[in-house]
Amino acid sequence: MDATTATALGAPVERREGREKVTGTARYAAEQPCPGRAHAWPVPASIARGRVTGIDTAAALAVPGVLAVLTHQNAPRLSEPEDATLAVLRDSRVPHRGWFVALVVGETLEAARAGAAAVRVDYAVEDHDVTLTATHPAAYTPEQANDGYPASREHGDPEGVFTSAEVRVDVDYRVPPLHNHPMEPHATTAEWHDGRLTVHTSTQGSTVVRAVLADLFGLPEEHVTVLAEHVGGGFGSKGTPRPDVVLAAMAARHTGRPVTLALPRRFMPAVVGHRAPTLHRLRLGARPDGRLASLIHEVTTHTSRIKEYVEQAAVPARVMYAAPDSRTTHRVAPLDVPTPSWMRAPGEAPGMYALESAMDELAAELGMDPVELRIVNEPGTEPDSGKPFSSRHLVECLREGARRFDWAERDPRPRSRAEGPLLVGSGVAAATYPVLVHSSTAAARALPDGTFLVRINATDIGTGARTVLAQIAADALAVPVARVRTDVGNSDLPAASLAGGSSGTASWGWAVHEACTRLAERLAEGPLPAEGIEVRADTAGRADADSPFARHAFGAHFAEVAVDKVTGETRVRRLLGVYAAGRILNSRTARSQFVGGMTMGLGMALTEGSTLDAAFGDFAESDLAAYHVPTHADVPDIEAHWIDEDDTRLNPMGSKGIGEIGIVGTAAAIGNAVFHATGVRLRELPLTPDRVLSGVRERGASSAS
């Protein structure tokens, strides 16, 4: 169905900006045409903790084409930011390796880079600690984890019930630091004109960026315009302003020139957030029939010394299974590390890896089918809050996935299927992600030529937001999609929430639906005036989390792997996901989102991971040569399906977020499949060939003895 005839939600309408992107005409933040533009290159700290005692910029300023070198000694003085990661070039402190201590501005990118290499920095070095352990003496229990969740929740007597349970699993899992690596790096082009600041920046929310810049530079918000017409991925790392936007605006004001700063990829792991490492202890106590009696999930993670961020990895266990006695807790250790932040499905991705792996271990202990184990522990209400679910079709997802995957034909015995040197296995895992909706404002205008214009400061980070919002508008107006235009990605438009937490379409779409519904009512009252009609809608006070219902999306993941027992290499032959995520608004873009999440989960399982070097305090894997993300060759067969839900308790469209649930259960499904193939339970990600081979050899030696 093409955009000239499609009006119904759910149609596979092609993405409106697709042709621009594939032909190279879509302009990103660093590609904006700016006469007189200069370029900037940052200087990262080479120590893990301490302070700058001296900076020699003479050699840098002598480089042909270098215009300026900004340091804490001469950078523009700004207000103190609420987010300490943006307090760049304010003072001499170095809170972690990679912290920016200078910025070189040049006529060309090459001049700026050469100038940055010529800057000499002296430091007073202090002892540092970047090593996370479950018993770290500095670890504490915070009041809250990310997104405001209570750090600890307890029901009943989980310890006592676990101790007396007939079947018990007590296991530890480790997820390493993981990094957002969007195709487009974090980049900003900034320009000042008559006291007004305009920035083109790669962000997931330009409304927030405008507010932060206005506060930092002491400007009225209406004097700041932030544009993000096209964004080449974010995965959470662009959900908050990053140092590039502050430094570019600083440099532009200092030099009086437009300035572009695109962060080199090697610098990104230290300054744009990362998924914090998480150490998990899972204890599951069950009856012989598989019903959980006790569930205890304890997580230890790290944060930086300048800003507390606590990965909410134990929170999913509060949603999933009917365990009457439970405890879920978080502890965090402040270390001399870069500040962690959001990465696709924060909390859910690492937390569900541990929980769903432990459920697989419990199934093995019980001699029970892992699909059926999950089904018998299906709760009637949300276990933690007691709220009824607005809709929950996890059982249907598990059964439909099992049918499509031919799960009934599976021999449950580990190491039961071999093809020469290859051991073949399959695994399953469940997934959940909360339904989040935030206030937004939209304007809908009827034009004399019979078309409609919808304006909202939504951000399309590659998800197809422009297209889906046009479908929502067309549905409310009862007109073909081709008659609706969408204007997004500009902070001068009606304010909208950021593209994060799988909340974008649900939040923006609610406002668009309201505006277009009111516009349709106005149009029914009489003829259209020559100047057209515009209607605005603001969902403040209605789009909130204070619902009497527990609102979540759910899914089931199935994986088949082949493990080479000679090399330890694991290849995923097939991935299947079945989701219950409300009403699917565009089948084409939805499938793309599910598949993208599953692919990212495959990387989490097999290839992605970073190591914090204890001696130098930095991430050893700082580029895509060392930090391996999946390629097409790694994903030969991947399927995404869904069960349509008619849930009227969400928003006018009945939709749930879909951008993150695809990653949530994938790593566990793959890990469980590796166990089924090899008989070896590996509890630390990623499942690299050396780890797999060591496990296979140890099992072989044990069997031989």
N, C-alpha and C positions, 0 to 999 in steps of 0.2 A: 504494500500500500504506500502510495507516495503522498507528499505533503499537500498536493492539490485537492485530494479527496478525503484524506483522513480527518475525522473529527472526534472519533471515540477514543477515550483513554485506553491504553493498552496496545494501541497500534504500533507496529515497528517503524515509526517515522525515522528517516535518516537524520543524522546530526546536521544542524544548519551550518556549522562552521567547518564541517569535514573537508569540503573542497579547498577552503583557504589553507587548512593545515597540510593537506597532502601536496598542495602545489607550492607551498612555501611563502604564501602571501600574508599569512597570519603573523602579526608583529607581536613579539614578546617584549618584556620589560627592557632588556638590553639592546633592543633593535629599533627603538623609536628614533625617527629622524629629528636630530637636534643640531642646528647649525652652531658651530663653536664648541661642540661637546669635548670635554676632557674625560680622561679615564683614571680610575683609582685602583690601587692595589694595596691590601693591608699587610702589615708586618705582625706575624704571630709570635707570642712569647715562646722561648725555647727552654723554659724551666717549668716545673710542675707547681711550684709554690714559692712566693717571695715577693720582692718588689724591685722596681726599676730604680737604679741609682744614677744612671746617666744615659743619654741618647746623643750620639754624634750623627748629625744629619748633613755634615758638610759634603761628604762624598756623594750622597744621594742628590743634593741640590746641584752638584756639578755635572750630573748626567744630562746630556743634551735632551731637551724636551720636558724635563721635570719642572713643574710649576710650583709645587709646595710640598712640604712634609708636615703633617699634623701629628702632634703628640699630646700628652696630657699637659704639657707646658704652654701650648699655644692654640689648642683646639677651642672652638667657640664654647662658651660656658652655657650649659643647659640646665633646666630644672632636674631635680633628682627623679629618676624614673621609678615607678612602682615595681617594675620588673627589673631586677638587678642585672640581668644578662644584657640589658641595653645601656648600662652605665659605662660605656666605652670612652677611653681617653679622658677620664675624669680625674684620675689620680695615679699613683705609682704602683698600686698593688697588682699582683699577678695571682689570681685565685686558682688557675689551672693552666696546664700547658695548652698552647694554641690561642689563649686570650689575646686579643689585638692590642698591641702597645704603640702602634704608629700606623699612619695611612699616607701613602705617597700618591700625589696627583700629577699626571703627566699629559702632554699633548696627545700621546698615543698610548695604547695599552702596553706596547713594548717598552716605552720610556718609563711608565709607572712601575712595571715589573722590574726593570733594571735598577731603578731608583730604590725600590724596596729591598733588593738584594744588597744594596750598598749601605743601608742604615746599620749602624753599630750600636748595640744596646748592652749596657752593663747591668748586672743584677746582684742583689743580695739574696742568696739562695737559702730557703728554709726547708727543714725536713718535711717530707710529704708522705701521704698514705693513700693509695688508690686501690687497695686490695679488699674486696668484700668477702666476708666469711659469715656463716650463720651465727657464730658466737662473737661477732665483733664487739669489743667493749664499749664502743661509742653508739651502738645501735639502741634505739628507743622506740616506743610506741607513740606515734603521732596522734593528734586528735582526729584528723581526717586523712583519707587517701584522696587521690585525684578525683575531681568532679564532686567533691563534698560528701563522699561516702564515709560513714563512721569507720575508723580504722579497725575496730574490733566489734564482733557481734557473737553472743553466746546464748544458746537455748538449752535448757535442761542440764544434764550431767554428762557431757560428751566424753570426758576422760574415764569416768567410772563405767559407762556403758560400753565404751570401746574395750576396756580391759576384760569385761565379762562376755564380750561377743563371741559367738561360736566360730566365726570366720573373720580373720583380720588381715588387713594389708597395711603395712607401715613402710612407706617408701619416700625417697628424696629425689627431686628432679632439679635440673639446673638449665636455665635459659640464659645465654650469654648476652652481652650488649648487642643491640641491633640498630642499624642506621637507615634513615630515610635517604634514599638516593633518587629523587625525581630526575627525570630526563633534563629538565631545565633547572640549572642551579639557582640558588637564591640570588636575585639580581634586582637592582634599582637604578633608574635614571631620574635624577632630581634637578629641578630648575627653580630659581627664585626670580620673581618679576614684580617690582613695585610692592615689596613686602609680602607677597603671596608666594606660597610654596606649592609646586605641582610635582608629583612623583608618579612615575610609572613603576610599579613594583610587582614582583611575583609573590602573591599573597593569597590566602584562602579567605580573607575578610578585610576589604579596604575600609569599611566603616570603622573598625577597630584601629587600623593603622592611622587613619586621620585623627582620631581622638588622641592617640599616643603622641603623634608628632605635634599636634597643637599644644598639648601640655608641655612637652619637652622644650619647644621653641617659644613658648609664651604667646601663642597666636589664637585668635578666635577660630573656631573650627571651620567657619565659612571662608577663611583665608587659606585653607589647605584643601587641595584636590588630590585624591589618590585614585589612580586608574589601574585596573588589572583586567584588560580586555581579554587576553589569552594567558592562561597559566599552564605551564608544562608539568603538571603533577605537583603534589605536595605531601600527601600521606600523613598529614598532621604537622609536619615540620614547618609549614607555612601558615599554621593556624594562629600564631602570634607574631607580632613584628620581630624581626631579627636584626642583628647589628648592621647589615648591609644598608637598610633603609635609613638608619640614623646617621651612619658615616657618610653616605652619599649626600644627604641633606646638609650635613656639616661642611663637607668639602665644597659643595656648590655655593653655600653662603660665604665661605672663606675666600674662594677664588673669583666669585662673580660670574662663573661659567656653569653651564649645564654639566653635570658629572654623572658618569655611569660606573657603577661598581657591580661586577658579577663575581661572586665568590668562586675561587678556584675549588675544584672538587676535593682536593686534598685538605682544604681548610674546613670543609663542612662538618665532618664528624665532631669537631670541637666547639662549634658555635651555633648550630641550628637545632640542637636537641638530639636525643637518641632514645631508644627503648632501653631503660635501665635493666641491668642484669637482675634476675630474680631467682632466689633459692627457695625451693618449695619442699615442705614436708606434708605429705598426705597420709592421713590415717582413716581407714574405712573399716567399720565393724558391721557385719551383716549376719542375718540368720541363714540357715541352709537353703531356704527358698530364694535367696538373693536380696531380700528386702533389707535396706540399710537401716541400722539402728543408730549408728554414730558416724558423723562426718566431721573431721578436723582438718582444716587447711590453714597452714601457717606459712607466711611469706616473709622473707627478708630481702631487702633491696637497698640500693644506694641513692643518694642525692648529692648535690654539690654543697659547698659551704656557704654559697651566696644566695641560694634560693631553694626552698623545700619543694620537692616534687616526689610524690609517693605513688608508684605504679599500683593500681587497685586490683592486683592479680587474684586476690582471694574472693572478690565480690561475686564473680559468676557462680561460685559454689553456693551462694545464698539463694540462687534462682532455680537451680537445675533439678535437684532430686529430693524426694520426700524422706529426709532423715530427721526424726523427731528430736534428737540430741545432736547439737552441732556447735562448732566454734570456728570462726574465720577471723584471722588476725593478720596485721601487717606490722613489721618493724623496719626501720630505715636507719642507715648509717650515713652521716655526712662525711664525705671524703673529698680529697683534692682532685675532683673530677669535673669535667664539663657538666652543665646542668641538663639532666634528662628531661624529656618532654613527651608530647603525644607522638605516637607512631601507630599507624593503622590498627584500630581496635585495641587501644591501650587498656591493659587489665585483662580483657577477654582473651586476647591471643595467647599470652603466656600462661594465664590462669587456667584456661580450658585445655591447653596442652597437658598440664600437670594433672588436672582432674580427670580428663578423659583417658589418659594413659593409666592412671590408677584404677579407673573403672574397668579397663581391659585386664589389668592384673587381678582384680577381684573376680572377674569372670573366669579367668584361668584357674584361680584357687577353688572356685565353686564348681568347675566343670560345666559352666553354663554358657549358652550363646550370648555374646556381648550385646547383640541387638535386643534380645529378650530381657537381659539384665537392666538395660535402660528403661524398657517399657514397664517392667514391674515396679520401678521406682518413680513412675510418673506422679507428680503431686497434683492434688486437686486445687490448691491455692498456692501462691508464692510462698515458699517455705519461710523466708525471713520475715516478711511483713504481714503475712496472712491475708493479703489482698487477693481477690479473685483476678484471674487473668482476663484481660480484654479479649484475647484469643490466644490459644496455644494449640498448635497442631504438630508438635514434635513427633508424636507417635505416628501420625500419618506420613511425615517425612521419612522416618526410619523404615516404615513398612514399604513405602513407595520406592525408596532407594534400594532396599534389599531386593525388591522385585526386579528393578531395572538392572541391578548388579549381579543377578543370579546368585544371590547370597545362599540360597537353600542348597545349591550344588557344592558349596565349599566344604572341604574336609577340615574339621576344626583342629585337627592335630598339628602342632607346629612341625615344620620341616617335613611335611608330608608330600610336597610336590617339588620335583626337581626336573630341570631340563639341561642335562649335561652339567656344566659347572655352575649353572644358575639355580638358585633357590627362589621359588615363587610363593608369595603370600599375599593375603588381603587383610584389610583392617577397616574398622568403622569408628567414628566419633560423632558426637553431637555438637551443636553450636547454638549460641544465644547471643543476642545483642539488644541493648535497651532501645526503646523508642524515645527519642528526644525531639522536642519541638520548642522553638524559641520565637520570641516576638519579632515580627517584621512588618514592613509597610510596603504597599504596592500602589501604583497608579495605573488605571486603565483608561484609554482615550479612544473614543470613536471618531474617525476622521471622515470628511465629506466624500472621499473617494471610495468609501465602503470598506476600508481596512481598519485595523485596530492596532494600537500601540500599547504595549505593557512595559512599564518602567519599574525596575526594582534593582537595588544594589546587591544583587546576588553575584556570586563568583563561580564561573564555570571552570573548574580545575581539570577538565577533560572528561567529565561525567555526562555531558550532554544536557546540562541544566537549561540552556537556551531553548532547546527543542522541547523538553518535557514541560516547561512553563508555558510554552505556546500551546501545547496540547491541553493543559489544564484550562487556559484561557478560552480556547476554542470550544471546549466542552461546556463551559459555563455560559458562553455566548451563543452556543448552538450554531457555529459557523465553521467552515473549513479551516484547517490549520494554516493553509496558505495565506489566509487573510489577516493573520496575526503576526506582528513583528514584536520582538523582545529586545529591550535595551538593558544591558547589565554591565557590571564591572566598572562602576564610576561612583565615587563617594558623593557626588552631587545629586545622585538619584535618591529616591526614597530609601531610607535606611533599612538594612537587612542584616540578619545574623550571618555568622561566618559559615563557610562550607566545611563542617567538621562534625564528628560524632554521628555520622549518617543522618544528620538532621536537616540538611539543606533543602531538599525538595519538599519535605513535610512542612517545614517552616515557611519557606517562600511561597510554596504552592497554596497554602492556606490563605495568605494575604492576597495572592493573585486571584484565587477563586472568589474571595469576598468582593474584591474590587470589580471583577467582571460580572458577578451576579447582580451587584447594585447597578452597574452600568446597563445591563440588560433590562432591569426594571425601569430605569430612566428612559431608555429608548422606547419602551413599550408605552410610555405616557404621551408620546407625540413625535412630530417630525424632528429630524436632526438639525440643529442650528448650523449656519454656514461655517462657524468657527469650530464646530465639533463639540463634544462633551467629554470632560474628564472626571473620573471618580477615584477617590482614594480610600484605602482600607488599611487599618492598623489592628493587628491581632494582639496587642498588649493586653494582658489580663485574661486572655483566653488560652493562648499557647503557652502553657506552663506544665510543670511536672506534678502539680498537686491534684492528681487524679485519684479517684477511689479504686481504680483498677491498676494492676501491674501490667505494664505494656512492654512487650518484648517481641523481637523476631526470633525465629528458631530455624534450625536446619540440621541436616544429617549429611555427613561426608563418608564416602567410601573410596578406598584406594587399593590398587593392585601394584605390587612392586616385584622386581626381579633383582636379587642380590648375587653378585659374582663372588663365590666363596674363595676364589683365587686372588682377586684384586681388592675385594671389599667394596667395590663400586655398587651403589644402589641406583637403579633406574625405575622411575615411576612409569608404569605402562598405561595406567588408566586412573583418572580421577572422576568421581561423580559426586555432584552436590544436589540435594533437593531441599528447597527452602519454603518456609511459610512466613512471608514478609508482607502481609496485607495485600492490597490491590496493586498489581504491577502496572505502572503507568505507561511504560514504553518497553515492549518485549525485546527490542533490539539493544537498547542501551542497558537494560537490566541484565541481560545475559552477559554483556561485556563487563559489567561491574562484578558479577558473580565470578566469572572466569578470571578476571584480573586479581580478585582477592584470593582465589584458590592458587593461582600461580605464585603469588607472593607468599602464601603459606607453604608451598612446595620449597621455595627458597629458604624459608625459616627452618624447615625440616632437614634439608640436605646440604645447603651450601653457605647460608649466610651466618655470620658470627664475627664478633670482634674480640680482641684480647687487649686488656689494659696492661701495658708494660710496667711492671712494678718499679723498675729502676728509673725510667725516664718519664713515667706518668702520662704517656699518650697512647692512643689507639694504634696498634701495630698495623691494622688494615685500614688504610686511609684513602684508597682509591678503588676503582672497579677492576684493577688487575689483581688486587689482593682480597677485596670484598666481593665475593662471587654471587651475582644474581642470576636467576634462571633465564635461559634463552629458549627459543622455539624448539630446539632439539631436545630440551628437557621435558617438554610437555606434548607428547605425541597424541594423546587421546584425553580430552577433558570435556565434560558435559555438565551443564547447569539446567536444572528444571525447577519448577515451583508449583506449589498448591495455592490456588487463589483463595484468599480469605475475605469474607465479608464482615469486616470489623468496623462498626459505626462509632466506636469510642476513641478514635484516633484524631482525625481531622476530616474536613469535608470530602477529601478524595479517598479516605480509607487506606492510606498508604503508610508503610513503614520504611525506615531507611534500609538501603541494600549495599552501601559502599563498603561496609566492613565485615559483615557476617560471613562473607566468603572465605576470609582468612582464618576465622576463629577455630574451626575444628580440623583444618587440613593437616597441620603438623602432627597432631595426635593420630589421625587416621593413618598417615604414612608410617609413623613410628610403630603403631600397632601392627601394621602390615609387615614391617621388617621383623618384628618378633615372631609373627606367624610363619614367615619364610624361614627364619634361621633358628628359632628357639632361643634367641639371645635377647634379653631385655636391656636396652641401652637407655639410660635416663638423663643424658646430657646432649643438648643440641649444639651444633648441627650433627647429623649422622654421617660424618665424613668417612671416606674409605678406610683411613687408619683406625678409627674407632670401631667400625663394623668388623674389619678384618681381625683386630685384636680380640673382639668378643667371640667371633666365630672360631678362632684358633683356640681360645681358652675353653670354649665349650667342647671342642674336639678333643683337647687334651684331657679334660675332665671325664668325657665319655670313655676314652681309651683306658683310663686308669680304673 
